[in-house]
Amino acid sequence: MNTNSVGYSEHRVDAFAKVTGQARYPADLYKEGMLYGALLRSDRACARFTLDDTQAQKSPGVRLILTAKDVPGLNHHGVLFKDHDVFCVDRVRRVGDPLAFVVADTREQAQAAVKKIQVTYEDTPGVYGAKEAMASDAPAIHEDKENLLYTYRLKKGDARSALDSSAHVVKTTYVLPSVDHMFLQPEAGLAWMEGELLHVAVATQYPHFDVSEIAEALDLPKERIIYENPAIGGAFGGREDLSLQIPLALAALRLHRPVKSILDREESFYAHSKRHAITMEYETGCDETGHLTALYARFYGDTGAYASWAINVMRKCGVHSTGPYEIPHVDVESYAVYTNNPFAGAMRGFGATQPPVGYEQQMDQLAQKVGISPTTIRKHNLFRKGSHTATGQNLLEAVPLERALDAVTAYFDAHPMTPSDDPSVKKGRGIALAFYGTGYGNGFPDVSTAQVEWSKTGRFTLFVSAAECGQGSDTALRQILAEGLHCPLSSIDAVTSNTSVTTDSGTAAASRQTYNTGNAIRRAAHKMHSKLHQAAQKALELNSDIALVFDASGVHLSYDESKALSWQALAKAYYSEAPEEGLLRTKATFTAQTTSMDPATGQGNPYWPYTFGACGVEVSVDTSTGRVRVLDAISAQDVGRAINPALVEGQMDGGFAMGMGYALMEDLGLVQGRIKNNSFTGYIIPTAMDMPPLKKVILEDPEVTGPYGAKGIGEPVMTYVAPAILNAINDAVGIVIQKLPAAPHEVLAALQRKKEAAKRRTP
C-alpha cells in the first residue's frame, strides 16, 4: 500500500517541549493564590478507626479539612465496582487508605497538620494471600461481598483424562509478585474554579471517565466539570484509577481557590494500583513427538483491597493461559480475590503478562522430556492462519507467529554464543512466544469517537481525548488523519487534553488507542474527505468530483493540473461561499468487535485483533553470586502495519526493559500489606546500563479491520520478555525459576535445590 504519512518515522510532536522542559506536568501547574492539600492515609491494613482533627484545625495556615462527612455526593469511586471510598468512614482495608484531606496555605503547613490528626485504630484480622482469602473462614475484606470476587472458566474437551494418557507431563506452581508501574512522575494535580465551572488537572489515562466519577462524588452535573489532562510522566495502567482528583475538586469547590497537591515517591506507592500477584498452577502434557495434548491451570489473582480492573485482568489471564498454541483439551479457572494488600489493577500486559512465565517454561521442559529443541516443539503447536484458540475463536488472518519465531532463531544462528572466560559464569539462551488480544474484550463496550475540523486557513484540527502517556499517540493519530485526508502532517493540529471540546475516546490502555481511536479518526477523515471533494468540485467549477487528487500541495484534476487549488485557496473559496456557517466539522465513532464468552465454558470470541510475537535472549549466570545479566536480545513483533516505525521501536525498547525488571529485579517487599521497598533505593528497576543490545524486528501483516492495517503495540512487547529470560537461565544452569523475581538469592536457592536433588539421586 502506497502511503503519504503512515509508515514513516515522523518526529514526535511533543518531543521538543519535553526535551527542553517546556512541557507542563501536573507538578508544574500554577495558579495565583493557590492553596496546597495533603492526604492523611491509613498506616494499618485492616482496622476500625476514629479520628479527631481538633488540633489539626488549629494548625498554622489550615483552611479546610475534608473527611467522609464532607463528600456531598456518593462517597465512592471505582472503574468496575464502586468499592473505593473517597474517604474511609470507619474502617480501613489497606495501608494507604485515604482518611482526610488537609488544605493549607503552603505544602509544608498541610503536611504538618496531617500529622496532628489523631487516629485511633482497633486492629481487626486481615488476610494477605489470594488462596488464604478464599477459605470459608477467612475474614471478609468487604462486609457485603465475598472475598472471591470473580471466577473465569475455560473448558474444552477432557483435560484430566488427556493428561493421564499423555506421554509427558510437566506440573509446576509459579509464584508471581505484585509489582509497581514506577512511572517517573508521582501523582500531582491542581483544581480551580472559573465562574461556575470546576477545572481539574491530574494526569490520567481516561479523562472523560474521571469527569463522571468526580461529578458523582460532588453531586455536580458533568457539564460543570472540565478535565484538562496535563503532560503525563508515564502511566502503564497506573493512572486508570482515581488518586487526587476528587479531594482536589472538592476542596476547590468548597474554597473557591485553586488547590494543588504533590505526592512524594513513598506515598505514590500507596496511591495507585499494582500488577496482580498471581499464584499459577500449571500442568501441561504432550505426546511422544511433542504435540500438546492438554493443559490444566489455576490462577489465584490477588486484587488487594479493591477490585479496580480485576475481572477484566483475570479473565484476560485465563483467555491467554494456553499461550499461542493449539491444545485439544483445556481446563482453566482464574480467580480474582480480595485481600488486605495494596489494590491491583491495570498494568502493561493486563493479565496477559503473567501466563507466559508458566506456559513458556513448561514448553521448554516438555521439549527436554521429548528430546527436541525449544524451537521444534513450538513449531509443532503454534498458531497459524486458520488455527483456533482455546476459546474456539478462528484466527482468520494476520497470524505471523512462525515468522516471528524464525526471525529469533535466524538471529541466534547468525550470532553464535561465545563461551564464558570465567568457569563460574555460565551462559544460556532462551526463547518465548506470546499473543495478545487487543482492547477490553468479552463484549465490554469498547468505543472511541473522533472529530475533525477544517479551518478557514486550510488547516485541520483533530479532537480526541486519547491520553498521550509517552507512547506517541499524539503523533501516530495525526499520521492516521493525514493519511485519510491526503494532506501534509504539518497542516494538522490536535486537541487531546480538554474534555470540554473533545468527545470520549476511551482509556489509553489495553493497546486499544491506535486500533480503536485510529479507526474512528479514519472514519471521520473519510467523511471530511467527501465534503472536501464537494468543495473542490464547486471551487474549480467542475461538473463532477471524479478524478480529483488531493496531496500535500492541495487538490488538482488528475488529467488537467491547470485545475488546481492549494489547501489555503480551497478553504478560502469554501468559506467565502458560506460565511454564516461555522467551521466544517465531521465526527465518527468506532466500536471494537468482541462477543461475550459462555460463562460455563469460556467459549467465544473475546478479542479482536490479536497480536503475536517472539523474543530471544542470551544471559550469563554467575553461579557464585546468583547474578543474572542479559547480554543480547531480539524481539520480533507483529504490528499489523507500523504507523510510525520509530514509535514502535520505542515501545519494544520500553517493553523489554519492563519485562527484564519483572523477571530479575522488581520486588515490593510486601509484608502484611505494607510495602517495604517504597523508593528507588529499595525497589530496583533496570537502567540504561542494564539493557542489552536489542535487535528489533517489526513484522507487518496488515489487519483488515485496523486503520491502514495497524494493530496495538504497547502491551504485547512486554509479555514474552520475562519467560525468555527464565528459559535462558534454565539453558545456562539447568534450573526452573518458580518464584519471581529471579534475584541473586532466588537463583542461588534454586541452584542449591538442584545440588541437593542430584545428591538424592546418587546411589
HELIX and SHEET records of a PDB file:
HELIX    1   1 ALA A   15  VAL A   19  1                                   5    
HELIX    2   2 PRO A   26  ASP A   28  5                                   3    
HELIX    3   3 THR A   54  GLN A   57  1                                   4    
HELIX    4   4 ALA A   68  ASP A   70  5                                   3    
HELIX    5   5 ARG A  107  VAL A  114  1                                   8    
HELIX    6   6 ALA A  130  ALA A  133  1                                   4    
HELIX    7   7 ALA A  159  ASP A  164  1                                   6    
HELIX    8   8 PRO A  207  LEU A  218  1                                  12    
HELIX    9   9 LYS A  222  ARG A  224  5                                   3    
HELIX   10  10 GLN A  245  LEU A  255  1                                  11    
HELIX   11  11 ARG A  265  ALA A  271  1                                   7    
HELIX   12  12 ALA A  310  VAL A  319  1                                  10    
HELIX   13  13 PRO A  355  VAL A  370  1                                  16    
HELIX   14  14 PRO A  374  ASN A  381  1                                   8    
HELIX   15  15 LEU A  401  ALA A  414  1                                  14    
HELIX   16  16 SER A  473  LEU A  485  1                                  13    
HELIX   17  17 LEU A  489  SER A  491  5                                   3    
HELIX   18  18 GLN A  513  THR A  517  3                                   5    
HELIX   19  19 GLY A  518  ALA A  539  1                                  22    
HELIX   20  20 TRP A  567  GLU A  577  1                                  11    
HELIX   21  21 PRO A  645  LEU A  664  1                                  20    
HELIX   22  22 PRO A  707  GLY A  709  5                                   3    
HELIX   23  23 PRO A  716  THR A  719  1                                   4    
HELIX   24  24 VAL A  721  VAL A  733  1                                  13    
HELIX   25  25 PRO A  744  ARG A  761  1                                  18    
SHEET    1   A 7 VAL A  62  LEU A  66  0                                        
SHEET    2   A 7 PRO A  98  ALA A 104 -1                                        
SHEET    3   A 7 LEU A  35  ARG A  41 -1                                        
SHEET    4   A 7 VAL A 259  ILE A 262  1                                        
SHEET    5   A 7 ALA A 188  GLU A 194 -1                                        
SHEET    6   A 7 LEU A 197  VAL A 202 -1                                        
SHEET    7   A 7 ILE A 225  TYR A 227  1                                        
SHEET    1   B 3 ARG A  91  VAL A  92  0                                        
SHEET    2   B 3 ALA A  47  ASP A  52 -1                                        
SHEET    3   B 3 GLN A 118  ASP A 123 -1                                        
SHEET    1   C 5 LEU A 148  LYS A 156  0                                        
SHEET    2   C 5 HIS A 329  TYR A 338 -1                                        
SHEET    3   C 5 LEU A 292  GLY A 304  1                                        
SHEET    4   C 5 ALA A 277  CYS A 286 -1                                        
SHEET    5   C 5 HIS A 168  LEU A 176 -1                                        
SHEET    1   D 4 VAL A 425  GLY A 437  0                                        
SHEET    2   D 4 TYR A 610  ASP A 622 -1                                        
SHEET    3   D 4 VAL A 628  GLY A 640 -1                                        
SHEET    4   D 4 LEU A 694  GLU A 700  1                                        
SHEET    1   E 4 ILE A 492  VAL A 495  0                                        
SHEET    2   E 4 PHE A 460  PHE A 463  1                                        
SHEET    3   E 4 VAL A 447  TRP A 454 -1                                        
SHEET    4   E 4 LEU A 584  THR A 591 -1                                        
SHEET    1   F 3 LEU A 548  ASP A 551  0                                        
SHEET    2   F 3 GLY A 554  LEU A 557 -1                                        
SHEET    3   F 3 ASP A 560  SER A 566 -1                                        
SHEET    1   G 2 LEU A 670  VAL A 671  0                                        
SHEET    2   G 2 ARG A 674  ILE A 675 -1                                        
END                                                                             
